[in-house]
Amino acid sequence: MEEKQYLCIDLKSFYASVECVERGLDPMTTDLVVADPQRTDKTICLAVSPSLKAKGVKNRCRVFEIPKNLEYIMAPPRMQKYIDYAASIYGIYLNYIAPEDIHVYSIDEAFLDVTHYLWLYKMTARELALKIMNEIYQKIGVIATCGIGTNLYLCKIALDITAKHSPDFIGELDEKSYIKTMWNHTPITDFWRIGKGTAERLAKYGINTMKDIANAPEDILYKWFGIDAELLIDHAWGRETTTMKDIKNYKPKSNCLTSGQVLMRDYSFLEARLIVKEMLDLLCLDMVSKNLIADSFTLYVGYSNSLDIPGAKGTVQTQKRTNADSIVIPAVISLYDKIVNQNYPVRRIIISCNRVTEDKNAEQLNLFEEINTDNNRILQEVMLKIKSKYGKNAVLKGMNLCEAATTRERNEQIGGHKANG
């Protein structure tokens, strides 16, 4: 059986690198952070350049945590710019690898199954990785790092742990070299999918390395971690059964749409109620645009950071699956009024549309319900066409013009950050 060869390519300090390239600066020697200067110094830096990292500045730190004696450039986020750069880099991948052998893991990271391409290019996996990385640098100006492995897990570990210490920014692992070089590596949180919580649970039982996991009795691990123990054990031995084909063929058993906001200040009960309405309005439009419907909606409201109390959470069901804002908004707002404490300021809101399915216009009618033309759906579709042609803020509702409203600003953002700086 042919041994698999995977690459995991990461774009080094991607957002910061893009900002340096745009300014004609060297990403490796320029002190730069990507953060919104219009927000407070508690705002998170989306990216920190390699040179600042070398000076001890941690990635995803808050602005106030950067030592005051350091001089650096603060670049406002430009999410559309980063998406455009990522699309160009994906185009470079396509020069070498077919799309069915590429899995985009995040905007700055991708897995490539190069197994059947090495004979075509008459290259080793390392040579092909270097060729792709060099083309990214020559054409885009961004430095890439790469992990090579005989399965998807090993190439990810090679990237995360060994590539950063390699002169050519490439790490390479198979099961034998993984056991030899990674079994005693610490901290264990450097390994993919082992977070702080899992590490703390393992440490309670004297397990601090992958070797410890591999040597632990499997029945005990299953008792402690349930089905998750299977993944821990496989990864401890450097095994991974999932392939690129599995990823491409995967279809979730259930679907949901989720929208969340962390508000820039504490909102009153009524102000937050307005935000919930705005979010529901956009979620309904999103479902219409994707031809989706749902009959279950979950609302989570987190209170002010100054209050050490749990947030409010609840779920409401509609009589039938729908994407009509005239049905969804009243149902969820009624839930909001029921579960949210009016005396507590609000800071976070998350709304999920559950059990989402395709709208096939085959809903069972209620015999006691009056049948009307769906004017609401027609109105939503017209709004979507106008927004698509003239911009998201081309059509607004009265609530979007209220002082506490956030839709207009968020329509100009991508992922909660400015699209164009």
C-alpha positions in Angstrom: 0.0 0.0 0.0 1.3 3.4 -1.0 2.4 5.5 2.0 0.5 8.8 2.2 2.3 12.1 2.1 0.6 15.2 3.4 1.6 18.9 3.7 0.2 21.3 6.2 1.1 24.9 5.1 0.8 27.9 7.4 1.3 31.5 6.4 3.6 33.0 9.0 1.9 35.8 11.1 -0.4 36.1 8.2 -2.3 39.4 8.9 0.8 41.1 10.1 2.8 39.9 7.1 0.2 41.2 4.7 0.3 44.6 6.4 4.1 44.6 6.1 4.0 43.6 2.4 1.4 46.4 1.7 3.9 48.9 3.3 6.9 47.5 1.5 8.4 46.3 4.8 10.1 43.0 5.7 7.7 40.9 7.8 10.6 39.3 9.6 12.2 42.5 10.8 9.3 44.9 11.2 7.7 45.4 14.6 4.0 45.5 13.7 0.7 44.5 15.3 -2.7 44.3 13.7 -5.2 45.9 16.0 -7.9 48.5 15.8 -6.6 51.8 17.3 -10.1 53.1 17.6 -10.9 50.6 20.3 -9.5 50.6 23.9 -6.1 49.2 24.8 -7.9 46.1 26.0 -8.5 45.1 22.4 -6.9 41.9 21.2 -4.1 42.1 18.6 -5.2 39.9 15.7 -1.6 39.3 14.7 1.9 40.1 15.9 4.9 40.2 13.5 7.7 37.6 14.0 10.2 40.2 15.1 7.9 41.4 17.9 7.3 37.7 18.9 11.0 37.3 19.2 11.0 40.2 21.7 8.5 38.3 23.9 5.2 39.7 22.7 2.7 36.9 22.6 0.4 36.3 19.7 -3.2 37.4 20.3 -2.2 39.5 23.3 -4.1 42.7 24.3 -2.6 46.0 23.3 -1.9 47.0 26.9 0.2 43.9 27.4 2.8 45.0 24.9 5.8 46.5 26.8 5.7 50.3 26.7 9.4 50.5 25.8 8.8 48.9 22.4 8.0 51.0 19.3 5.8 49.4 16.8 3.4 50.0 13.9 -0.3 49.5 14.8 -2.1 48.5 11.6 -6.0 48.6 11.6 -7.5 45.3 10.5 -8.4 45.0 6.8 -10.2 41.6 6.6 -11.2 41.9 2.9 -7.5 42.5 2.1 -6.5 39.3 4.0 -9.2 37.3 2.2 -7.9 38.6 -1.2 -4.3 37.6 -0.3 -5.5 34.1 0.9 -7.4 33.6 -2.3 -4.3 34.4 -4.3 -2.3 31.9 -2.3 -5.0 29.3 -2.8 -4.6 29.9 -6.5 -0.9 29.0 -6.1 -1.9 25.7 -4.5 -4.1 25.0 -7.5 -1.1 25.4 -9.7 0.2 22.1 -8.2 -2.6 20.3 -6.5 -6.3 19.6 -7.5 -9.0 21.1 -5.3 -10.2 17.6 -4.1 -6.7 17.2 -2.5 -6.8 20.5 -0.7 -8.5 21.2 2.6 -8.5 24.8 3.7 -8.3 24.6 7.5 -8.4 28.3 8.1 -7.6 31.6 6.3 -3.9 31.0 6.8 -3.6 27.2 6.9 -4.3 24.4 4.5 -3.7 20.6 4.2 -2.6 19.2 0.9 -2.5 15.5 0.0 0.5 15.3 -2.3 0.7 11.5 -2.4 -0.1 11.1 -6.1 1.7 14.2 -7.2 5.3 13.4 -6.2 5.9 11.0 -9.1 4.3 13.5 -11.5 6.7 16.2 -10.5 9.6 13.8 -9.7 10.1 15.4 -6.3 10.1 14.5 -2.7 7.5 15.9 -0.4 10.1 18.3 1.0 11.1 19.5 -2.5 7.5 20.1 -3.5 6.8 22.0 -0.3 9.8 24.2 -0.8 8.7 25.0 -4.4 5.2 26.0 -3.3 6.6 28.0 -0.3 9.1 29.8 -2.6 6.4 30.7 -5.1 4.2 32.1 -2.3 7.0 34.3 -1.2 8.1 35.4 -4.7 4.6 36.2 -5.9 2.8 37.3 -2.6 5.7 38.3 -0.3 4.4 36.2 2.6 6.6 33.6 4.3 5.1 30.1 4.7 6.0 27.3 7.1 5.2 23.6 6.4 4.7 20.3 8.2 5.1 17.1 6.3 3.7 13.8 7.6 2.5 10.4 6.6 -1.0 11.3 8.0 -2.9 14.4 8.6 -2.1 14.5 12.3 1.6 14.1 11.9 1.9 16.9 9.3 0.0 19.2 11.7 2.3 18.3 14.6 5.4 18.7 12.3 4.1 22.2 11.4 3.2 23.3 15.0 6.2 22.0 16.9 9.2 21.2 14.6 8.9 23.5 11.5 9.4 26.7 13.5 12.8 25.5 14.6 14.0 24.4 11.2 16.2 26.7 9.0 13.9 26.1 6.0 10.7 26.4 8.0 9.8 22.7 7.2 9.2 19.9 9.7 8.8 16.3 8.8 7.4 13.3 10.8 6.4 9.7 10.3 5.2 7.4 13.1 8.7 6.2 14.0 10.3 9.7 14.2 7.2 10.9 16.0 7.7 8.4 18.8 11.4 9.0 18.9 11.3 12.8 19.0 7.8 13.8 20.2 7.0 11.3 23.0 8.7 13.2 25.7 8.0 16.7 24.3 6.5 19.2 26.8 4.3 21.0 27.3 1.7 18.6 26.1 -0.6 21.5 25.2 1.7 22.0 22.1 -0.1 19.0 20.6 -3.1 19.5 18.4 -6.5 19.1 20.3 -4.9 19.0 23.7 -6.0 22.1 25.5 -5.4 23.4 29.0 -8.4 21.6 30.4 -7.4 18.2 29.0 -3.8 18.7 30.1 -4.9 19.5 33.6 -7.1 16.4 33.8 -4.2 14.3 32.5 -1.7 15.8 35.0 -3.9 14.8 37.9 -3.2 11.2 37.0 0.6 11.8 36.5 0.3 11.9 32.7 2.4 14.8 31.2 3.6 13.5 27.9 2.4 11.6 24.8 4.6 8.7 26.0 2.6 8.7 29.3 -0.6 8.5 27.3 0.7 5.6 25.1 1.8 3.6 28.2 -1.4 4.3 30.2 -4.0 1.4 30.5 -6.5 2.0 27.8 -9.5 1.0 29.9 -8.5 3.7 32.4 -8.3 6.3 29.7 -11.7 5.4 28.4 -13.1 5.6 31.9 -11.6 9.1 32.3 -12.3 10.5 28.9 -15.0 8.3 27.3 -15.0 8.1 23.5 -12.4 10.9 23.4 -9.8 8.5 24.7 -9.7 6.8 21.3 -8.3 10.0 19.7 -5.9 10.5 22.6 -4.5 7.0 22.2 -4.2 7.1 18.4 -2.5 10.5 18.5 -0.1 9.3 21.3 1.1 6.7 18.8 1.1 9.1 15.9 -1.8 7.4 14.2 -4.7 9.1 12.3 -7.3 7.3 10.3 -9.0 10.3 8.7 -7.9 11.0 5.2 -8.5 13.8 2.8 -11.2 11.8 1.1 -13.0 11.4 4.4 -12.9 15.2 5.0 -14.3 15.9 1.5 -17.1 13.3 1.9 -18.1 14.4 5.4 -21.7 15.5 5.9 -22.8 16.6 9.4 -25.8 14.8 10.9 -27.4 18.1 11.9 -26.9 21.7 10.8 -27.2 25.0 12.6 -26.6 28.7 11.8 -25.1 30.8 14.6 -24.5 34.5 15.1 -22.7 36.1 18.0 -21.7 39.6 19.2 -19.4 40.8 22.0 -20.7 44.3 22.6 -18.3 47.2 22.9 -19.8 48.3 26.2 -22.4 47.1 28.7 -25.9 47.4 27.2 -29.1 47.8 29.1 -31.9 45.3 28.9 -33.8 47.3 26.2 -30.7 48.1 24.2 -29.7 44.4 24.2 -33.2 43.5 23.2 -32.8 45.7 20.1 -29.5 44.0 19.2 -31.3 40.6 19.4 -33.9 41.9 17.0 -31.2 43.1 14.6 -29.3 39.8 14.8 -32.5 37.8 14.2 -33.4 39.9 11.2 -30.0 39.2 9.6 -30.1 35.5 10.5 -33.5 35.2 8.8 -32.2 36.9 5.7 -29.2 34.6 5.7 -31.5 31.6 5.8 -33.6 32.9 2.9 -30.5 33.5 0.8 -29.4 29.9 1.5 -32.9 28.5 1.1 -32.8 27.1 4.6 -35.5 26.9 7.3 -35.5 26.0 11.0 -37.9 25.3 13.8 -35.7 25.7 16.9 -33.8 28.8 18.1 -31.4 29.1 21.0 -30.5 32.3 22.7 -27.6 33.0 25.0 -27.2 36.3 26.8 -24.0 36.9 28.8 -24.0 39.6 31.4 -21.4 42.3 32.1 -17.8 41.2 32.7 -18.0 43.0 36.1 -20.7 40.5 37.2 -19.5 37.1 38.3 -22.8 35.4 37.4 -23.8 32.9 34.7 -25.6 34.2 31.6 -29.2 33.4 30.5 -29.9 30.6 28.0 -33.0 29.2 26.5 -34.5 27.6 23.4 -37.8 28.2 21.7 -39.6 26.2 19.0 -41.8 27.5 16.3 -44.9 25.5 15.1 -43.3 24.8 11.8 -39.9 25.2 10.1 -39.5 28.7 8.8 -37.2 31.6 7.9 -39.8 34.3 8.1 -38.7 37.1 10.4 -42.3 37.8 11.1 -42.4 34.5 13.0 -38.9 34.1 14.3 -38.3 37.5 15.8 -41.5 37.6 18.0 -40.8 34.0 19.2 -37.2 34.7 20.2 -37.9 38.1 21.7 -40.6 36.5 23.8 -37.9 34.1 25.0 -35.5 37.0 25.7 -38.2 38.8 27.8 -38.7 35.6 29.8 -35.1 34.5 30.6 -33.0 37.7 30.7 -32.8 39.7 34.0 -33.7 43.3 33.3 -31.5 44.5 36.1 -28.2 43.2 34.7 -26.2 44.9 31.9 -25.5 42.7 28.9 -22.2 42.2 27.1 -22.5 39.1 24.9 -25.3 37.7 22.7 -25.3 34.4 20.8 -28.2 33.1 18.7 -28.4 29.7 17.0 -30.9 28.4 14.5 -31.1 24.7 15.2 -32.2 21.7 13.1 -31.7 23.7 9.9 -32.9 22.0 6.7 -33.3 22.9 3.1 -36.6 24.6 2.3 -38.3 22.3 -0.2 -41.7 24.0 0.2 -43.2 20.8 1.5 -44.2 21.8 5.0 -47.3 20.1 6.4 -50.0 22.8 6.6 -52.0 23.3 9.8 -55.7 22.7 9.1 -56.6 25.4 11.6 -54.2 28.0 10.0 -55.3 30.5 7.5 -53.4 30.1 4.2 -51.9 33.4 3.0 -49.5 34.4 0.2 -46.1 34.7 1.7 -45.6 38.4 1.3 -43.0 38.3 4.1 -40.8 36.0 2.0 -41.2 38.2 -1.1 -40.1 41.2 0.9 -37.1 39.4 2.3 -36.0 38.3 -1.2 -36.4 41.8 -2.6 -34.2 43.1 0.3 -31.5 40.5 -0.5 -31.4 41.5 -4.1 -31.0 45.2 -3.3 -28.3 44.5 -0.7 -26.5 42.2 -3.2 -26.5 44.9 -5.8 -25.9 48.1 -3.8 -24.4 46.9 -0.5 -25.6 45.6 2.8 -26.5 49.1 4.1 -28.5 50.0 1.0 -31.7 48.9 2.8 -32.1 49.5 6.6 -34.9 49.2 9.0 -35.9 51.9 11.5 -34.4 49.9 14.4 -31.0 50.0 12.6 -30.9 53.7 13.0 -31.3 53.7 16.8 -28.3 54.9 18.8 -27.5 51.5 20.3 -27.9 49.6 17.0 -24.9 47.8 15.6 -26.1 46.4 12.2 -24.8 49.4 10.1 -21.3 49.1 11.6 -21.3 45.3 11.4 -22.4 45.3 7.8 -19.0 47.0 7.1 -17.1 44.3 8.9 -15.9 40.7 8.3 -15.7 38.4 11.3 -16.3 41.3 13.6 -13.4 43.4 12.3 -13.2 46.2 9.7 -13.3 44.9 6.1 -11.2 47.7 4.7 -9.4 49.4 7.6 
